[in-house]
Amino acid sequence: MEKLVVHNDEFFAQVVAQLENGKRVTIPVKGVSMLPFIRGERDLVELTAPDRTQLKRDDIVLFRTHGRWIMHRILKIENGIATIQGDGVWRGKEVVPVNQIHGKAVTILRKGVSPRDPYRLGELRLVHAWQRLGGLRRYILAIYRRLFRIRITVEKANV
């Protein structure tokens, strides 16, 4: 199958337009900033337009900051400003106005097919336990990424 490469700004302009028209949009995930709950190059995320007055802690949102499109989890919202951090990010946080949030994740499609509700109680308990690990997450993620790379290498070798 032929692959089409589209610049991020063009891609996300279309995503936002569809969301603003009331449609759900499913997008692929890249990167490691939402590990271990969402894996880049494997999972898909289904988005809806956010009701910005109803956004709250733990919502996974798509936003634009410093010229980049990012999907991370809300830590808190105060006075129309959201503090956001990726699950796989142990230190840095983004601070963005709520009006810069363009999408909210409603479903995670594991391996592109198996739907998971990112807001079910069991999932959120794991997220909160993960967040309480603080700086220890750095070391766990390093081990996790190394193990995951080994697994991918072995799978590719067997093809």
C-alpha positions in Angstrom: 0.0 0.0 0.0 1.3 3.5 -0.9 1.9 5.8 2.1 0.9 9.4 2.1 2.9 11.8 4.2 1.0 14.9 5.4 2.5 17.8 7.3 1.2 17.9 11.0 -0.3 21.4 10.6 -2.4 20.2 7.5 -3.4 17.0 9.2 -4.5 18.6 12.5 -6.3 21.4 10.7 -8.5 18.7 9.1 -8.8 16.9 12.5 -9.9 20.1 14.2 -12.3 21.0 11.4 -14.0 17.6 11.7 -14.2 17.9 15.5 -15.8 21.3 15.2 -18.4 19.8 12.8 -19.4 17.4 15.6 -17.7 14.3 14.2 -15.5 11.8 16.0 -12.0 11.5 14.6 -9.6 8.6 15.1 -5.9 9.4 14.9 -2.7 7.4 15.2 -0.4 8.1 18.1 3.3 8.8 17.8 5.9 9.2 20.5 6.4 7.9 24.0 5.0 10.7 26.2 1.8 8.8 27.1 3.5 5.5 28.1 2.6 3.1 29.6 -1.1 3.8 28.9 -0.9 4.8 25.2 1.8 3.5 22.9 3.0 5.4 19.9 3.1 3.6 16.6 0.6 1.0 17.9 -2.5 2.6 19.4 -5.1 4.9 17.9 -7.1 7.5 19.8 -10.7 8.4 19.1 -11.4 12.1 19.8 -14.5 14.3 20.1 -14.7 18.0 20.4 -14.3 19.0 24.1 -17.0 20.8 26.1 -14.4 23.2 27.5 -16.6 24.0 30.5 -16.7 20.3 31.5 -13.0 19.4 31.1 -11.5 18.0 34.3 -8.5 16.2 35.9 -7.6 13.0 34.1 -9.1 14.0 30.7 -6.7 13.1 27.8 -6.7 16.1 25.5 -5.3 17.3 22.2 -3.9 20.8 22.3 -1.5 23.0 20.5 1.3 24.8 22.3 4.6 26.4 21.1 3.7 25.4 17.5 3.3 21.6 18.3 0.3 19.4 18.6 0.4 17.3 21.8 -2.0 14.8 23.5 -1.5 14.6 27.3 -3.5 14.2 30.4 -5.0 17.2 32.4 -3.6 17.4 36.0 -5.7 20.4 37.0 -7.7 23.3 35.7 -7.8 26.7 37.5 -9.2 29.9 36.2 -9.4 28.7 32.6 -5.8 27.4 32.6 -5.0 23.7 32.3 -1.9 22.1 33.7 -1.2 19.1 31.5 1.4 16.3 31.6 2.1 13.2 29.6 1.9 9.9 31.5 5.4 9.0 30.2 6.8 12.4 31.2 8.1 12.5 34.7 9.1 16.2 35.0 7.8 18.7 32.4 4.3 20.1 32.4 2.4 22.3 29.9 0.3 25.2 31.0 -2.3 26.2 28.4 -5.5 28.1 28.2 -8.5 25.8 28.0 -9.5 27.4 24.7 -6.3 25.9 23.1 -7.7 22.4 23.8 -9.2 21.1 20.6 -10.0 17.4 21.3 -10.8 15.0 24.1 -10.0 11.3 23.9 -13.0 9.1 24.3 -11.6 5.7 23.3 -8.1 4.2 23.0 -7.9 1.5 20.3 -5.1 -0.9 21.4 -3.2 -2.2 18.4 -5.8 -0.2 16.4 -8.7 -2.6 17.2 -9.3 -3.4 20.8 -11.3 -0.4 22.4 -10.6 0.7 25.9 -12.3 3.4 28.0 -9.5 5.6 29.3 -11.8 6.9 32.1 -13.0 3.6 33.6 -12.4 3.3 37.3 -9.7 0.6 37.1 -7.8 2.5 34.5 -7.9 5.7 36.5 -6.7 3.9 39.6 -3.6 2.7 37.7 -3.0 6.2 36.3 -3.2 7.7 39.8 -0.8 5.1 41.2 1.5 5.7 38.3 1.5 9.5 39.0 2.3 8.9 42.7 5.5 7.2 41.7 7.0 10.6 40.8 10.6 10.5 39.6 10.7 6.8 40.0 8.7 6.7 36.7 11.9 7.7 34.9 13.6 4.5 35.7 10.6 2.3 35.1 10.0 3.9 31.7 13.7 3.4 30.8 13.4 -0.3 31.5 10.0 -0.5 29.8 11.3 1.2 26.6 14.3 -1.1 26.5 12.1 -4.2 26.9 9.6 -2.9 24.3 12.4 -2.3 21.7 13.7 -5.8 22.3 10.2 -7.2 21.7 9.8 -5.2 18.5 13.2 -6.4 17.2 12.4 -10.0 17.9 9.0 -9.7 16.1 10.6 -8.1 13.1 13.2 -10.8 13.0 10.5 -13.5 12.9 8.7 -11.9 9.9 
